[in-house]
Amino acid sequence: SILDKKHMTLFTSLIDVLAKGIVHQAVSYNSLNDCHTVTPTLPVLRCNDAISEFFIGLLAIVHPAQGGYLIERYFTTLAKFDCGDAFESSNSSINASYSQKKMYLIISRHLRLR
């Protein structure tokens, strides 16, 4: 089936929140535990796997072009942490130091590669 514009807007917002939330969850865990290695933890990787399964289920019920757009949106949102766009938006509440930005970069890349 083909989703209308309102449903696509809803799914786009959901995808953005999921991508940002999973990166923030991984960074906050690493910050709280003062880890020497910057890697997503097992619960974060499970969340990432659940998001992947969500996309698989979504592809079964929506038009392939719309599913492809939502998957691309997820990876694009994760990639925003690489180039610093997530930190420079005017409505962002992220005020990160250089080491935190580096942590966001590493985790977002790790999640995209997974």
CYANA upper distance limits for C-alpha pairs under 8 A (distance plus 0.5 A):
  1 SER  CA     61 ILE  CA      6.58
  1 SER  CA     62 VAL  CA      5.47
  1 SER  CA     63 HIS  CA      6.21
  2 ILE  CA     62 VAL  CA      6.16
  2 ILE  CA     63 HIS  CA      5.79
  2 ILE  CA     66 GLN  CA      8.25
  3 LEU  CA      7 HIS  CA      6.38
  3 LEU  CA      8 MET  CA      6.79
  3 LEU  CA     62 VAL  CA      7.27
  3 LEU  CA     63 HIS  CA      8.16
  3 LEU  CA     66 GLN  CA      8.28
  4 ASP  CA      8 MET  CA      6.81
  5 LYS  CA      9 THR  CA      6.64
  6 LYS  CA     10 LEU  CA      6.78
  7 HIS  CA     11 PHE  CA      6.66
  8 MET  CA     12 THR  CA      6.42
  8 MET  CA     66 GLN  CA      8.44
  9 THR  CA     13 SER  CA      6.72
 10 LEU  CA     14 LEU  CA      6.74
 11 PHE  CA     15 ILE  CA      6.57
 11 PHE  CA     70 LEU  CA      7.98
 12 THR  CA     16 ASP  CA      6.79
 12 THR  CA     70 LEU  CA      6.98
 12 THR  CA     73 ARG  CA      7.78
 13 SER  CA     17 VAL  CA      6.77
 14 LEU  CA     18 LEU  CA      6.65
 15 ILE  CA     19 ALA  CA      6.64
 15 ILE  CA     70 LEU  CA      7.54
 15 ILE  CA     73 ARG  CA      7.60
 15 ILE  CA     74 TYR  CA      6.27
 16 ASP  CA     20 LYS  CA      6.64
 16 ASP  CA     73 ARG  CA      7.92
 16 ASP  CA     74 TYR  CA      6.98
 16 ASP  CA     77 THR  CA      6.73
 17 VAL  CA     21 GLY  CA      6.25
 18 LEU  CA     22 ILE  CA      6.61
 18 LEU  CA     51 ILE  CA      8.41
 19 ALA  CA     23 VAL  CA      7.01
 19 ALA  CA     74 TYR  CA      6.50
 19 ALA  CA     75 PHE  CA      8.43
 19 ALA  CA     77 THR  CA      6.77
 19 ALA  CA     78 LEU  CA      6.47
 20 LYS  CA     24 HIS  CA      6.66
 20 LYS  CA     77 THR  CA      7.65
 20 LYS  CA     78 LEU  CA      7.51
 21 GLY  CA     25 GLN  CA      6.48
 22 ILE  CA     26 ALA  CA      6.81
 22 ILE  CA     44 VAL  CA      7.00
 22 ILE  CA     47 CYS  CA      7.72
 22 ILE  CA     48 ASN  CA      7.79
 23 VAL  CA     27 VAL  CA      6.69
 23 VAL  CA     78 LEU  CA      8.19
 23 VAL  CA    104 TYR  CA      7.38
 23 VAL  CA    107 ILE  CA      7.16
 23 VAL  CA    108 SER  CA      6.78
 24 HIS  CA     28 SER  CA      6.44
 24 HIS  CA    104 TYR  CA      8.39
 25 GLN  CA     29 TYR  CA      6.71
 25 GLN  CA     44 VAL  CA      7.54
 26 ALA  CA     30 ASN  CA      6.78
 26 ALA  CA     39 THR  CA      8.28
 26 ALA  CA     40 PRO  CA      5.85
 26 ALA  CA     41 THR  CA      7.19
 26 ALA  CA     44 VAL  CA      6.62
 26 ALA  CA    107 ILE  CA      7.68
 27 VAL  CA     31 SER  CA      6.53
 27 VAL  CA     40 PRO  CA      8.36
 27 VAL  CA    100 GLN  CA      8.35
 27 VAL  CA    103 MET  CA      7.15
 27 VAL  CA    104 TYR  CA      6.95
 27 VAL  CA    107 ILE  CA      7.92
 28 SER  CA     32 LEU  CA      6.50
 29 TYR  CA     33 ASN  CA      6.63
 29 TYR  CA     41 THR  CA      8.37
 30 ASN  CA     34 ASP  CA      6.30
 30 ASN  CA     35 CYS  CA      5.91
 30 ASN  CA     38 VAL  CA      7.22
 30 ASN  CA     39 THR  CA      8.31
 30 ASN  CA     40 PRO  CA      8.45
 31 SER  CA     35 CYS  CA      7.51
 38 VAL  CA    103 MET  CA      6.87
 38 VAL  CA    106 ILE  CA      7.44
 38 VAL  CA    107 ILE  CA      7.44
 39 THR  CA    106 ILE  CA      8.04
 39 THR  CA    107 ILE  CA      6.60
 39 THR  CA    110 HIS  CA      7.88
 40 PRO  CA     44 VAL  CA      6.37
 40 PRO  CA     45 LEU  CA      6.90
 40 PRO  CA    107 ILE  CA      6.73
 40 PRO  CA    110 HIS  CA      8.06
 40 PRO  CA    111 LEU  CA      8.23
 41 THR  CA     45 LEU  CA      6.72
 42 LEU  CA     46 ARG  CA      6.60
 43 PRO  CA     47 CYS  CA      6.74
 44 VAL  CA     48 ASN  CA      6.73
 45 LEU  CA     49 ASP  CA      6.64
 45 LEU  CA    111 LEU  CA      8.23
 46 ARG  CA     50 ALA  CA      6.65
 47 CYS  CA     51 ILE  CA      6.74
 48 ASN  CA     52 SER  CA      6.80
 48 ASN  CA    111 LEU  CA      7.74
 49 ASP  CA     53 GLU  CA      6.75
 50 ALA  CA     54 PHE  CA      6.62
 51 ILE  CA     55 PHE  CA      6.84
 52 SER  CA     56 ILE  CA      6.88
 53 GLU  CA     57 GLY  CA      6.76
 54 PHE  CA     58 LEU  CA      6.54
 55 PHE  CA     59 LEU  CA      6.54
 55 PHE  CA     67 GLY  CA      7.88
 55 PHE  CA     71 ILE  CA      7.63
 56 ILE  CA     60 ALA  CA      7.23
 57 GLY  CA     61 ILE  CA      7.59
 58 LEU  CA     62 VAL  CA      6.64
 58 LEU  CA     67 GLY  CA      7.30
 59 LEU  CA     63 HIS  CA      7.59
 59 LEU  CA     64 PRO  CA      6.79
 59 LEU  CA     67 GLY  CA      5.95
 62 VAL  CA     66 GLN  CA      7.12
 62 VAL  CA     67 GLY  CA      6.84
 63 HIS  CA     67 GLY  CA      6.83
 64 PRO  CA     68 GLY  CA      6.46
 65 ALA  CA     69 TYR  CA      6.65
 66 GLN  CA     70 LEU  CA      6.82
 67 GLY  CA     71 ILE  CA      6.75
 68 GLY  CA     72 GLU  CA      6.55
 69 TYR  CA     73 ARG  CA      6.55
 70 LEU  CA     74 TYR  CA      6.79
 71 ILE  CA     75 PHE  CA      7.00
 72 GLU  CA     76 THR  CA      6.49
 73 ARG  CA     77 THR  CA      6.52
 74 TYR  CA     78 LEU  CA      6.85
 75 PHE  CA     79 ALA  CA      6.54
 75 PHE  CA    112 ARG  CA      6.95
 76 THR  CA     80 LYS  CA      6.81
 77 THR  CA     81 PHE  CA      8.00
 78 LEU  CA     82 ASP  CA      8.19
 78 LEU  CA    108 SER  CA      5.95
 78 LEU  CA    109 ARG  CA      8.10
 78 LEU  CA    111 LEU  CA      8.41
 78 LEU  CA    112 ARG  CA      7.55
 79 ALA  CA     83 CYS  CA      7.63
 79 ALA  CA    108 SER  CA      7.15
 79 ALA  CA    109 ARG  CA      7.78
 79 ALA  CA    112 ARG  CA      8.46
 80 LYS  CA     84 GLY  CA      6.66
 80 LYS  CA     85 ASP  CA      5.61
 80 LYS  CA     86 ALA  CA      5.94
 81 PHE  CA     85 ASP  CA      6.85
 81 PHE  CA     86 ALA  CA      5.93
 81 PHE  CA     87 PHE  CA      8.04
 81 PHE  CA    101 LYS  CA      8.27
 81 PHE  CA    104 TYR  CA      6.56
 81 PHE  CA    105 LEU  CA      6.01
 81 PHE  CA    108 SER  CA      6.94
 82 ASP  CA    104 TYR  CA      7.93
 82 ASP  CA    105 LEU  CA      5.22
 82 ASP  CA    106 ILE  CA      8.43
 82 ASP  CA    108 SER  CA      7.59
 82 ASP  CA    109 ARG  CA      7.93
 83 CYS  CA    105 LEU  CA      8.50
 84 GLY  CA     88 GLU  CA      7.04
 84 GLY  CA    101 LYS  CA      8.16
 85 ASP  CA     89 SER  CA      6.90
 86 ALA  CA     92 SER  CA      7.63
 86 ALA  CA     94 ILE  CA      8.39
 87 PHE  CA     92 SER  CA      7.00
 87 PHE  CA     94 ILE  CA      6.30
 87 PHE  CA     95 ASN  CA      7.48
 87 PHE  CA     96 ALA  CA      7.97
 88 GLU  CA     92 SER  CA      7.67
 96 ALA  CA    100 GLN  CA      6.03
 96 ALA  CA    101 LYS  CA      6.48
 97 SER  CA    101 LYS  CA      6.66
 98 TYR  CA    102 LYS  CA      6.68
 99 SER  CA    103 MET  CA      6.68
100 GLN  CA    104 TYR  CA      6.70
101 LYS  CA    105 LEU  CA      6.65
102 LYS  CA    106 ILE  CA      6.72
103 MET  CA    107 ILE  CA      6.65
104 TYR  CA    108 SER  CA      6.46
105 LEU  CA    109 ARG  CA      6.71
106 ILE  CA    110 HIS  CA      6.65
107 ILE  CA    111 LEU  CA      6.66
108 SER  CA    112 ARG  CA      6.72
109 ARG  CA    113 LEU  CA      6.67
110 HIS  CA    114 ARG  CA      6.74
